[in-house]
């Protein structure tokens, strides 16, 4: 979820709206920390019941996506609640309950009716993807303990490169000179941004790099294992949230133990509920978002959101961004937009 589930992205999605053209052309959307569906959904049920224009939903999505990341960072570094495994588990548990409430009270999760979930599909597909999802969420949230919001957003630009490299390795997509140039652009831009980072932390960098690897692997596995299914962000959350919550709950005693529970009184239940609510609302907004514009429009919305986040990180948290980072990140963003244009979506 934001960033958790952002990022959670995100998810959530880390939610950047990036697409990778694999053989069956299944699109992906990441919410930074926030949780999201990574496939191009059939927007049948939602679109038929509810209508929201792109001009209305894109600003809402940008605001919620930014709010999730900033709120999580506030919890970790301002309130000093440094327990990402607990926070991710809380977000996922909240989302598992939230999607089931929506399923009973609205038409937003009607897409579940189109999916015949068998035990075999759950064990072979949902469970392994859920493991990667948990790893991605925990690692991406842990990175906020070491790195600034602005630098993390720059590193997330490498996600489509990781997806392409994995796809080429397993021969899911054929390499091309055009894609090689785009990869070089994004990689060079991220490298320059890293070189210009004044508060570089190796542990944080490796943690975020691992989060990118987990997220890229998850998206590729979705393409391989669930290529015939179309799940929007809430339907995806409906299936993955309880699985990931239980996985995280298993690891919680070995990673953070009882420490986060002792700190709950200091943070306050209202803060935790509002934090999880914002992350959940981001996934609701994502359902409407995927049906209102082309892939390029959504990518540009994601780029604009990242620029706002970096600016907000500087203004709110006092992060320092150097000219070299701005230059490098501009190159990386150019590569992302060029990829979107080249993919023909």
C-alpha positions as CSV (number, residue, x, y, z in Angstrom):
1,X,0.0,0.0,0.0
2,X,2.0,3.1,0.1
3,X,3.7,3.7,-0.5
4,X,2.9,1.4,1.8
5,X,1.0,0.4,-0.4
6,X,2.2,2.6,-2.6
7,X,4.2,2.2,-3.0
8,X,3.2,1.1,-1.7
9,X,3.2,0.9,-4.3
10,X,2.4,0.5,-5.5
11,X,2.5,0.6,-4.7
12,X,1.3,0.3,-4.3
13,X,2.1,0.3,-6.1
14,X,5.1,2.3,-6.0
15,X,2.4,3.9,-8.0
16,X,4.0,4.9,-11.1
17,X,2.0,4.1,-14.2
18,X,4.5,2.1,-16.2
19,X,3.7,-0.5,-18.9
20,X,5.8,-3.2,-20.3
21,X,5.0,-4.7,-23.7
22,X,5.3,-8.5,-23.1
23,X,4.0,-11.1,-25.5
24,X,0.3,-10.9,-24.5
25,X,0.5,-7.2,-24.0
26,X,-0.7,-7.2,-20.4
27,X,-0.2,-3.7,-19.0
28,X,1.0,-2.9,-15.6
29,X,0.4,-0.1,-13.1
30,X,2.4,0.4,-9.9
31,X,1.2,2.4,-6.9
32,X,4.3,3.2,-4.7
33,X,3.6,2.1,-2.0
34,X,0.3,1.5,-2.5
35,X,-1.2,-1.8,-3.8
36,X,-2.4,-2.1,-7.3
37,X,-3.4,-4.4,-10.0
38,X,-0.6,-4.9,-12.5
39,X,-2.7,-5.9,-15.4
40,X,-4.9,-3.9,-17.8
41,X,-8.3,-4.5,-16.4
42,X,-11.7,-4.9,-18.0
43,X,-13.3,-1.8,-16.7
44,X,-16.8,-3.3,-17.3
45,X,-18.5,-3.3,-14.0
46,X,-17.0,-0.1,-12.6
47,X,-17.3,1.9,-15.8
48,X,-20.9,0.8,-16.3
49,X,-21.9,1.8,-12.8
50,X,-19.8,4.9,-12.1
51,X,-18.6,7.6,-14.5
52,X,-15.7,10.0,-13.5
53,X,-13.9,12.1,-16.1
54,X,-10.1,12.1,-16.5
55,X,-9.9,15.7,-15.5
56,X,-11.5,14.8,-12.1
57,X,-9.9,11.5,-11.3
58,X,-6.2,12.2,-12.4
59,X,-5.8,15.0,-9.8
60,X,-7.5,12.9,-7.1
61,X,-5.1,10.0,-7.9
62,X,-2.1,12.2,-7.9
63,X,-3.1,13.7,-4.5
64,X,-3.8,10.4,-2.9
65,X,-0.7,8.7,-4.3
66,X,1.5,11.6,-3.1
67,X,-0.3,11.6,0.3
68,X,0.4,7.9,0.9
69,X,4.1,8.3,0.4
70,X,4.4,11.5,2.4
71,X,2.2,10.1,5.2
72,X,4.3,6.9,5.4
73,X,7.5,8.9,5.4
74,X,6.0,11.1,8.2
75,X,5.3,8.0,10.3
76,X,8.7,6.6,9.8
77,X,10.9,9.6,10.2
78,X,8.9,12.3,12.0
79,X,6.9,10.2,14.4
80,X,9.8,7.8,14.6
81,X,7.6,4.7,14.1
82,X,10.3,2.7,12.3
83,X,8.4,-0.6,11.8
84,X,7.7,-1.1,8.0
85,X,6.8,-4.8,8.3
86,X,4.1,-4.0,10.9
87,X,2.8,-1.0,8.9
88,X,2.6,-3.0,5.6
89,X,0.9,-5.8,7.4
90,X,-1.6,-3.4,8.9
91,X,-2.3,-1.8,5.5
92,X,-2.9,-5.2,4.0
93,X,-5.2,-6.4,6.7
94,X,-7.1,-3.2,6.4
95,X,-7.4,-3.6,2.7
96,X,-8.5,-7.2,3.0
97,X,-11.4,-6.2,5.1
98,X,-12.1,-3.1,3.0
99,X,-12.4,-4.9,-0.3
100,X,-14.8,-7.4,1.2
101,X,-16.9,-4.6,2.6
102,X,-17.0,-2.9,-0.8
103,X,-17.9,-6.3,-2.4
104,X,-21.0,-6.5,-0.2
105,X,-22.0,-2.8,-0.4
106,X,-21.0,-1.6,-3.9
107,X,-20.3,-2.7,-7.5
108,X,-16.6,-1.7,-7.3
109,X,-15.4,-5.3,-6.7
110,X,-17.8,-7.0,-9.1
111,X,-14.8,-8.2,-11.2
112,X,-14.3,-11.0,-8.7
113,X,-17.4,-12.7,-10.3
114,X,-15.5,-13.0,-13.5
115,X,-12.6,-15.0,-11.9
116,X,-12.9,-18.7,-11.1
117,X,-10.4,-19.1,-8.4
118,X,-9.4,-22.7,-7.8
119,X,-7.1,-24.2,-5.2
120,X,-4.5,-25.1,-7.9
121,X,-4.6,-21.5,-9.2
122,X,-4.2,-20.1,-5.7
123,X,-1.2,-22.3,-4.9
124,X,0.6,-22.0,-8.2
125,X,-0.1,-18.4,-9.0
126,X,-1.5,-16.2,-6.2
127,X,0.8,-17.5,-3.5
128,X,4.1,-17.1,-5.2
129,X,3.1,-13.7,-6.6
130,X,2.0,-12.8,-3.1
131,X,5.4,-13.7,-1.7
132,X,7.1,-11.3,-4.2
133,X,4.5,-8.7,-3.5
134,X,5.2,-8.9,0.3
135,X,8.9,-8.6,-0.3
136,X,8.4,-5.6,-2.6
137,X,6.2,-3.8,-0.2
138,X,8.4,-4.4,2.9
139,X,11.6,-3.5,1.1
140,X,10.2,-0.4,-0.5
141,X,8.9,0.8,2.8
142,X,12.1,0.0,4.6
143,X,14.0,2.2,2.1
144,X,12.3,5.2,3.6
145,X,14.2,4.7,6.8
146,X,17.5,5.4,5.0
147,X,16.7,7.5,1.9
148,X,14.8,10.6,1.1
149,X,11.4,10.5,-0.7
150,X,12.9,12.4,-3.6
151,X,15.8,10.0,-4.2
152,X,13.5,6.9,-3.8
153,X,11.3,8.3,-6.5
154,X,14.3,8.7,-8.8
155,X,15.4,5.1,-8.1
156,X,11.9,3.8,-9.0
157,X,12.4,5.0,-12.5
158,X,14.6,1.9,-13.0
159,X,11.6,-0.5,-12.6
160,X,10.7,-0.8,-16.3
161,X,14.4,-1.4,-17.1
162,X,14.4,-4.3,-14.6
163,X,11.2,-5.7,-16.1
164,X,12.7,-5.6,-19.6
165,X,15.9,-7.2,-18.5
166,X,14.0,-10.1,-16.8
167,X,11.8,-10.4,-19.8
168,X,14.9,-10.7,-22.1
169,X,16.6,-13.1,-19.8
170,X,13.6,-15.5,-19.9
171,X,13.0,-14.8,-23.6
172,X,9.5,-13.3,-23.0
173,X,10.4,-10.4,-25.2
174,X,13.0,-10.0,-28.0
175,X,15.7,-7.3,-27.5
176,X,15.8,-4.4,-29.9
177,X,18.1,-1.5,-30.5
178,X,15.4,1.0,-29.7
179,X,14.7,-0.6,-26.3
180,X,18.4,-0.9,-25.7
181,X,18.8,2.9,-26.2
182,X,15.9,3.5,-23.9
183,X,17.4,1.3,-21.2
184,X,20.7,3.2,-21.6
185,X,18.9,6.5,-21.1
186,X,17.0,5.4,-18.0
187,X,20.0,3.7,-16.5
188,X,22.3,6.6,-17.2
189,X,19.8,9.1,-15.7
190,X,19.3,7.0,-12.5
191,X,23.1,6.6,-12.2
192,X,23.6,10.4,-12.5
193,X,20.9,11.0,-9.9
194,X,22.6,8.6,-7.6
195,X,26.0,10.2,-8.1
196,X,24.4,13.6,-7.3
197,X,22.7,12.3,-4.1
198,X,24.2,14.2,-1.1
199,X,22.9,11.8,1.5
200,X,23.6,8.5,-0.3
201,X,23.2,5.5,2.0
202,X,24.4,2.1,0.7
203,X,22.0,0.1,2.8
204,X,19.0,2.2,1.6
205,X,20.2,2.0,-2.0
206,X,20.5,-1.8,-1.9
207,X,17.2,-2.1,-0.1
208,X,15.4,0.0,-2.8
209,X,17.2,-1.9,-5.5
210,X,16.0,-5.2,-4.1
211,X,12.5,-3.7,-3.9
212,X,12.7,-2.9,-7.6
213,X,13.9,-6.4,-8.4
214,X,11.0,-8.0,-6.4
215,X,8.5,-5.7,-8.0
216,X,9.8,-6.4,-11.5
217,X,9.8,-10.1,-10.9
218,X,6.2,-9.9,-9.6
219,X,5.0,-8.2,-12.7
220,X,6.7,-10.7,-15.0
221,X,5.2,-13.6,-13.0
222,X,1.8,-12.0,-13.3
223,X,2.4,-11.9,-17.1
224,X,3.4,-15.6,-17.1
225,X,0.9,-17.1,-14.6
226,X,-2.1,-14.9,-14.9
227,X,-2.0,-13.8,-18.5
228,X,-5.6,-14.9,-19.1
229,X,-7.0,-13.0,-16.1
230,X,-8.0,-9.3,-16.1
231,X,-7.9,-7.9,-12.6
232,X,-8.4,-4.2,-11.7
233,X,-6.6,-2.8,-8.6
234,X,-9.4,-3.6,-6.2
235,X,-10.0,-7.2,-7.5
236,X,-6.2,-7.7,-7.3
237,X,-6.2,-6.3,-3.8
238,X,-9.1,-8.6,-2.8
239,X,-7.0,-11.7,-3.6
240,X,-3.5,-10.6,-2.6
241,X,-4.1,-8.5,0.5
242,X,-5.1,-11.4,2.9
243,X,-2.3,-13.6,1.5
244,X,0.3,-11.0,1.9
245,X,-1.0,-10.0,5.3
246,X,-0.6,-13.5,6.6
247,X,2.9,-13.9,5.0
248,X,4.0,-10.7,6.7
249,X,2.4,-11.7,10.0
250,X,4.5,-14.8,9.9
251,X,7.7,-12.9,9.5
252,X,6.8,-10.1,11.9
253,X,8.0,-11.9,15.1
254,X,11.3,-12.6,13.5
255,X,11.9,-9.0,12.2
256,X,10.3,-6.5,14.5
257,X,8.9,-8.6,17.3
258,X,6.6,-6.9,19.8
259,X,8.3,-3.5,19.5
260,X,5.7,-2.0,17.2
261,X,2.9,-2.9,19.5
262,X,4.5,-1.1,22.4
263,X,4.8,2.0,20.2
264,X,1.2,2.0,19.1
265,X,0.0,4.2,22.0
266,X,2.6,6.8,21.1
267,X,1.4,7.0,17.5
268,X,-2.3,6.7,18.2
269,X,-5.0,4.5,16.6
270,X,-6.4,7.5,14.6
271,X,-3.1,8.0,12.8
272,X,-2.9,4.4,11.9
273,X,-6.5,4.2,10.7
274,X,-6.2,7.4,8.7
275,X,-2.9,6.2,7.2
276,X,-4.4,2.9,6.0
277,X,-7.6,4.7,4.8
278,X,-5.6,7.0,2.5
279,X,-3.7,4.0,1.1
280,X,-7.0,2.1,0.5
281,X,-8.7,5.1,-1.1
282,X,-5.7,5.3,-3.5
283,X,-6.7,1.8,-4.8
284,X,-10.3,2.8,-5.2
285,X,-9.1,5.9,-7.2
286,X,-6.9,3.6,-9.3
287,X,-10.0,1.6,-10.5
288,X,-11.4,4.7,-12.0
289,X,-8.0,5.9,-13.3
290,X,-7.3,2.9,-15.5
291,X,-10.4,3.5,-17.5
292,X,-10.2,7.2,-18.3
293,X,-7.1,7.6,-20.5
294,X,-4.5,6.1,-22.8
295,X,-1.3,4.5,-21.5
296,X,0.7,7.6,-22.4
297,X,-1.7,9.9,-20.5
298,X,-1.4,7.7,-17.4
299,X,2.3,7.6,-17.7
300,X,2.5,11.4,-17.9
301,X,0.2,11.6,-14.9
302,X,2.7,9.4,-13.1
303,X,5.6,11.5,-14.1
304,X,3.9,14.7,-13.0
305,X,3.1,13.0,-9.6
306,X,6.8,12.1,-9.2
307,X,7.9,15.6,-9.9
308,X,5.4,16.9,-7.3
309,X,6.6,14.3,-4.8
310,X,10.2,15.4,-5.3
311,X,9.2,19.0,-4.9
312,X,7.1,18.2,-1.9
313,X,10.0,16.3,-0.3
314,X,12.2,19.3,-0.7
315,X,9.6,21.7,0.8
316,X,8.1,19.5,3.5
317,X,11.0,17.3,4.7
318,X,13.9,19.6,3.6
319,X,15.4,17.0,1.2
320,X,18.3,18.3,-0.8
321,X,18.2,17.8,-4.6
322,X,21.3,18.8,-6.6
323,X,21.4,20.1,-10.2
324,X,23.1,16.8,-11.2
325,X,20.1,14.8,-9.8
326,X,17.6,17.0,-11.6
327,X,19.6,16.5,-14.9
328,X,19.9,12.8,-14.4
329,X,16.3,12.3,-13.4
330,X,15.2,14.4,-16.4
331,X,17.0,12.0,-18.7
332,X,15.4,9.0,-17.0
333,X,11.9,10.5,-17.3
334,X,12.6,11.2,-21.0
335,X,13.5,7.5,-21.4
336,X,10.2,6.5,-19.7
337,X,8.1,8.7,-22.0
338,X,10.1,7.6,-25.0
339,X,9.4,4.0,-24.1
340,X,5.7,4.6,-23.7
341,X,5.7,6.3,-27.1
342,X,7.8,3.5,-28.7
343,X,5.5,0.8,-27.2
344,X,2.6,2.2,-29.2
345,X,0.2,2.3,-26.3
